Amino acid sequence: MATFSGIFVASAIVFSFFGIIITYAALFSSLQQTLLINSSPSQGQVLQAGEAQVTITWSLNNSYPTGTDSNYKTVNVKLCYAPVSQLDRGWRKSNNNLKKDKTCQINLVTMPYKPSNNNFTWTIHKDVPTATYFIRAYVYDSTGEVVAYGQTTDAHKKTNLFKITAITGRHITIDVCAACFSIFSIISLVGFYFVEKRKAVKSSQRK
């Protein structure tokens, strides 16, 4: 019994230890912001989903010591919600635990890591919702763990924000056709009214 209890306690300590490591590694606050990222939209620019494009460039911040990126393997670029578009929307809520964080839900591209000369042009998908956004990139090591990041906005997520307007499902051609059909219907009704009135007048004159 004592042996079993000892094994149980030892196992609990080991799992707790690994749990602490995993939790710590997954915290956004534990990541170094080693990437410099720029995107083509200007502050406050409004882009149309399904039509507009966003060009993103990124590179290693050379102010960090040589070898900082020695374990960098891949970069995952994401579209992220700005605070103004997270308000009262729990499904977009930020969380320091990256496994629970919902800030960046839209993947743009994943590429092998290079310290410089990285760029990608993304055509905004038609199903992207209306919101205010910024761009963030996460860096992963060979084990698939997030080890660093970079973003186009400041720490408070207030600068270099842009807006995407979703497709409403209506097209200008449909609106024009609907208007023409309405006008035709009105003219037809008016014409029908006068035709019937003339018939009525002729019928009364014959009597």
Steps between C-alpha positions, in 0.01 A plus 500: 500500500785731595673421172186579300458830685861588431460430129181707490665798670806477274279483190298800615820701550631404155174587322472826690856586400433436132169682525679808630752483215228461236291780648801732520607425144151574372477847658503793258680712759791254497572553129766734365386746234790432267329549163447832326179490295345746258177480302376704204176648645537845652356599837120499481485376140184311405536190281232296326485126566530287187674778306781681683848365567735536794877472457700402809877514544703382799857457616703436813560800724880530483514675836484156662825305562640278228358150527163610641331328206711183507198281584247677275344266242166635374298821502120507514342831395151575628225761473406623847209692651571843645354577846218709352373189318541276805276703730204294625605213271621214717580287196774753410635552852875530562665268751862487615481122465544452126297179502201704618577820311246595232658821375647355182263249340570541130813335357659683208810294427759268658852514361848373588688751712748737335658796679425741212335547159163354603182619334154370421197651326164383629171551317237555767264204509133558432396358837711736714264689734479877533744608771814698579821299471878484527756238393699275733756227425597217735838325477522126573797279582563147371273350767205716397515727806442875465824679592465856366271737314465832324201723418415809298347687792632623836471320835162665566375406152400854408726587205513381138149357514288450189141402436356228278143530376322170443305411189131572560376237255348763269654614174443829318373311193230336709396837642478653149292208370268521798450873444428449128252224578321724751474785247373259232238365741375851581480595130315176423246567775441856379466382140258225602292755694462732199423212260223375728367853542479551121319169464252608761440835323446332161263249652287775660488697169366198312215470744 
